[in-house]
Amino acid sequence: MISRNAESTPIFWLAFSPDLNPIEAVWDRMKDYIKRHYPEYHCSHDKLRRVVKEAWEAVGADKLLALMREMPARCEAVIDVQGGYIKY
């Protein structure tokens, strides 16, 4: 259960809005990491799990925090273009 307090206000947006979904940026970073470090296409299930975990750890907490901090600016940008595309 998520508790509400004075510091958090829920916002609502469309489910298919990648500009307002920080996990999309995380997936992109992970995908780029995997392409750079493991360019081969075929691997075992165990190796895939290891590589994905490595890519997740390579993103780092600082990048995740930065993505969270930029969400208000992303929201404002989407509002400014009335729900259109923004470059993030």
TORPAMI-569068 format. One record per residue: z, y, x of N, C-alpha, C in turn; residue number from 1; residue in three letters. Coordinates in nm, 3 decimals, always signed. Layout:
REM TORPAMI-569068
n.pz;n.py;n.px;ca.pz;ca.py;ca.px;c.pz;c.py;c.px;n;res
Z;Y;X;Z;Y;X;Z;Y;X;NUM;ALA;
...
END
This chain:
REM TORPAMI-569068
n.pz;n.py;n.px;ca.pz;ca.py;ca.px;c.pz;c.py;c.px;n;res
+0.000;-0.117;+0.083;+0.000;+0.000;+0.000;+0.000;+0.124;+0.087;1;MET;
-0.082;+0.219;+0.053;-0.091;+0.344;+0.128;+0.002;+0.445;+0.064;2;ILE;
+0.089;+0.502;+0.143;+0.179;+0.603;+0.088;+0.113;+0.739;+0.098;3;SER;
+0.138;+0.820;+0.000;+0.085;+0.957;+0.000;+0.198;+1.050;+0.043;4;ARG;
+0.163;+1.143;+0.126;+0.260;+1.244;+0.166;+0.188;+1.377;+0.179;5;ASN;
+0.260;+1.480;+0.215;+0.202;+1.614;+0.222;+0.095;+1.625;+0.330;6;ALA;
+0.094;+1.534;+0.426;+0.000;+1.544;+0.536;-0.131;+1.470;+0.512;7;GLU;
-0.140;+1.390;+0.408;-0.264;+1.316;+0.385;-0.312;+1.339;+0.241;8;SER;
-0.439;+1.367;+0.232;-0.501;+1.388;+0.103;-0.622;+1.295;+0.095;9;THR;
-0.626;+1.208;-0.003;-0.742;+1.119;-0.011;-0.867;+1.197;-0.047;10;PRO;
-0.979;+1.154;+0.011;-1.108;+1.212;-0.025;-1.197;+1.098;-0.070;11;ILE;
-1.292;+1.129;-0.152;-1.380;+1.027;-0.207;-1.524;+1.061;-0.172;12;PHE;
-1.600;+0.960;-0.130;-1.741;+0.980;-0.101;-1.816;+0.853;-0.135;13;TRP;
-1.947;+0.866;-0.132;-2.031;+0.751;-0.166;-2.012;+0.638;-0.065;14;LEU;
-2.020;+0.518;-0.114;-2.003;+0.402;-0.027;-2.112;+0.392;+0.079;15;ALA;
-2.230;+0.440;+0.049;-2.342;+0.431;+0.142;-2.364;+0.566;+0.209;16;PHE;
-2.263;+0.617;+0.272;-2.270;+0.746;+0.340;-2.228;+0.728;+0.485;17;SER;
-2.319;+0.682;+0.572;-2.280;+0.653;+0.710;-2.229;+0.774;+0.786;18;PRO;
-2.271;+0.895;+0.746;-2.221;+1.015;+0.815;-2.072;+1.033;+0.794;19;ASP;
-2.019;+0.977;+0.685;-1.878;+0.991;+0.655;-1.802;+0.861;+0.677;20;LEU;
-1.859;+0.773;+0.753;-1.795;+0.644;+0.779;-1.785;+0.626;+0.930;21;ASN;
-1.668;+0.658;+0.988;-1.656;+0.651;+1.134;-1.681;+0.513;+1.193;22;PRO;
-1.663;+0.407;+1.115;-1.686;+0.274;+1.172;-1.832;+0.255;+1.210;23;ILE;
-1.923;+0.328;+1.143;-2.065;+0.318;+1.180;-2.087;+0.364;+1.324;24;GLU;
-2.017;+0.470;+1.364;-2.028;+0.517;+1.503;-1.968;+0.414;+1.599;25;ALA;
-1.862;+0.348;+1.557;-1.800;+0.244;+1.641;-1.897;+0.128;+1.658;26;VAL;
-1.960;+0.084;+1.548;-2.057;-0.026;+1.558;-2.169;+0.013;+1.654;27;TRP;
-2.218;+0.138;+1.645;-2.325;+0.182;+1.736;-2.282;+0.176;+1.882;28;ASP;
-2.161;+0.221;+1.910;-2.111;+0.217;+2.047;-2.097;+0.072;+2.096;29;ARG;
-2.048;-0.014;+2.008;-2.033;-0.155;+2.046;-2.170;-0.218;+2.070;30;MET;
-2.265;-0.190;+1.982;-2.400;-0.245;+1.997;-2.462;-0.199;+2.129;31;LYS;
-2.449;-0.070;+2.161;-2.503;-0.019;+2.287;-2.437;-0.085;+2.407;32;ASP;
-2.306;-0.104;+2.400;-2.234;-0.170;+2.508;-2.288;-0.312;+2.529;33;TYR;
-2.302;-0.385;+2.420;-2.349;-0.524;+2.430;-2.491;-0.529;+2.485;34;ILE;
-2.578;-0.440;+2.439;-2.716;-0.437;+2.490;-2.720;-0.409;+2.640;35;LYS;
-2.633;-0.318;+2.686;-2.630;-0.284;+2.828;-2.574;-0.397;+2.914;36;ARG;
-2.466;-0.460;+2.868;-2.397;-0.558;+2.950;-2.440;-0.703;+2.927;37;HIS;
-2.500;-0.731;+2.812;-2.541;-0.868;+2.778;-2.678;-0.864;+2.710;38;TYR;
-2.784;-0.837;+2.786;-2.915;-0.821;+2.725;-2.978;-0.951;+2.673;39;PRO;
-2.925;-1.067;+2.712;-2.982;-1.192;+2.663;-2.956;-1.207;+2.512;40;GLU;
-3.047;-1.270;+2.444;-3.038;-1.282;+2.299;-2.962;-1.405;+2.253;41;TYR;
-2.961;-1.512;+2.330;-2.901;-1.637;+2.286;-2.767;-1.658;+2.356;42;HIS;
-2.667;-1.684;+2.277;-2.538;-1.716;+2.336;-2.460;-1.802;+2.239;43;CYS;
-2.359;-1.864;+2.290;-2.277;-1.952;+2.207;-2.184;-1.869;+2.118;44;SER;
-2.129;-1.934;+2.019;-2.033;-1.869;+1.929;-1.914;-1.817;+2.008;45;HIS;
-1.862;-1.897;+2.100;-1.747;-1.855;+2.179;-1.779;-1.732;+2.265;46;ASP;
-1.899;-1.734;+2.325;-1.937;-1.619;+2.408;-1.956;-1.495;+2.320;47;LYS;
-2.016;-1.511;+2.205;-2.035;-1.398;+2.115;-1.901;-1.337;+2.077;48;LEU;
-1.804;-1.418;+2.043;-1.670;-1.367;+2.009;-1.610;-1.291;+2.126;49;ARG;
-1.625;-1.345;+2.246;-1.572;-1.280;+2.366;-1.641;-1.147;+2.393;50;ARG;
-1.773;-1.145;+2.378;-1.851;-1.023;+2.404;-1.818;-0.915;+2.302;51;VAL;
-1.806;-0.951;+2.176;-1.773;-0.853;+2.072;-1.634;-0.796;+2.095;52;VAL;
-1.539;-0.880;+2.131;-1.403;-0.832;+2.161;-1.406;-0.738;+2.280;53;LYS;
-1.483;-0.771;+2.382;-1.495;-0.686;+2.499;-1.556;-0.550;+2.461;54;GLU;
-1.659;-0.554;+2.378;-1.723;-0.429;+2.334;-1.626;-0.344;+2.253;55;ALA;
-1.547;-0.407;+2.167;-1.446;-0.333;+2.088;-1.346;-0.266;+2.182;56;TRP;
-1.298;-0.340;+2.280;-1.200;-0.284;+2.373;-1.262;-0.172;+2.458;57;GLU;
-1.392;-0.180;+2.484;-1.459;-0.077;+2.562;-1.470;+0.055;+2.486;58;ALA;
-1.466;+0.049;+2.354;-1.471;+0.172;+2.276;-1.351;+0.259;+2.310;59;VAL;
-1.235;+0.201;+2.313;-1.115;+0.272;+2.354;-1.050;+0.355;+2.245;60;GLY;
-0.920;+0.365;+2.254;-0.842;+0.439;+2.155;-0.878;+0.587;+2.153;61;ALA;
-0.909;+0.644;+2.269;-0.943;+0.787;+2.273;-1.068;+0.817;+2.191;62;ASP;
-1.166;+0.728;+2.197;-1.289;+0.748;+2.118;-1.260;+0.732;+1.969;63;LYS;
-1.176;+0.636;+1.934;-1.140;+0.617;+1.793;-1.066;+0.739;+1.739;64;LEU;
-0.975;+0.793;+1.817;-0.903;+0.913;+1.775;-0.998;+1.032;+1.762;65;LEU;
-1.092;+1.044;+1.854;-1.189;+1.154;+1.846;-1.273;+1.142;+1.719;66;ALA;
-1.312;+1.021;+1.683;-1.388;+1.002;+1.559;-1.306;+1.043;+1.437;67;LEU;
-1.179;+1.008;+1.437;-1.092;+1.045;+1.325;-1.076;+1.197;+1.318;68;MET;
-1.061;+1.259;+1.432;-1.040;+1.404;+1.435;-1.162;+1.483;+1.389;69;ARG;
-1.281;+1.425;+1.408;-1.401;+1.499;+1.368;-1.438;+1.481;+1.220;70;GLU;
-1.362;+1.398;+1.150;-1.393;+1.375;+1.008;-1.391;+1.501;+0.922;71;MET;
-1.295;+1.592;+0.938;-1.301;+1.715;+0.857;-1.431;+1.794;+0.881;72;PRO;
-1.476;+1.800;+1.006;-1.601;+1.871;+1.035;-1.720;+1.798;+0.973;73;ALA;
-1.719;+1.666;+0.976;-1.827;+1.590;+0.912;-1.829;+1.616;+0.763;74;ARG;
-1.712;+1.615;+0.701;-1.704;+1.641;+0.557;-1.759;+1.779;+0.524;75;CYS;
-1.720;+1.879;+0.601;-1.770;+2.015;+0.578;-1.922;+2.021;+0.595;76;GLU;
-1.973;+1.952;+0.696;-2.118;+1.953;+0.719;-2.192;+1.889;+0.603;77;ALA;
-2.140;+1.780;+0.549;-2.204;+1.714;+0.434;-2.198;+1.804;+0.311;78;VAL;
-2.086;+1.871;+0.293;-2.074;+1.964;+0.180;-2.175;+2.078;+0.197;79;ILE;
-2.188;+2.129;+0.319;-2.281;+2.239;+0.345;-2.425;+2.203;+0.312;80;ASP;
-2.463;+2.076;+0.333;-2.601;+2.034;+0.303;-2.608;+1.963;+0.167;81;VAL;
-2.506;+1.982;+0.087;-2.499;+1.928;-0.049;-2.526;+1.778;-0.054;82;GLN;
-2.461;+1.707;+0.037;-2.470;+1.561;+0.037;-2.587;+1.506;+0.115;83;GLY;
-2.666;+1.592;+0.176;-2.782;+1.546;+0.255;-2.742;+1.491;+0.390;84;GLY;
-2.843;+1.465;+0.470;-2.825;+1.406;+0.604;-2.766;+1.508;+0.700;85;TYR;
-2.673;+1.464;+0.782;-2.623;+1.544;+0.893;-2.641;+1.462;+1.019;86;ILE;
-2.652;+1.529;+1.131;-2.676;+1.458;+1.256;-2.544;+1.431;+1.329;87;LYS;
-2.488;+1.315;+1.303;-2.367;+1.271;+1.374;-2.392;+1.137;+1.433;88;TYR;
END
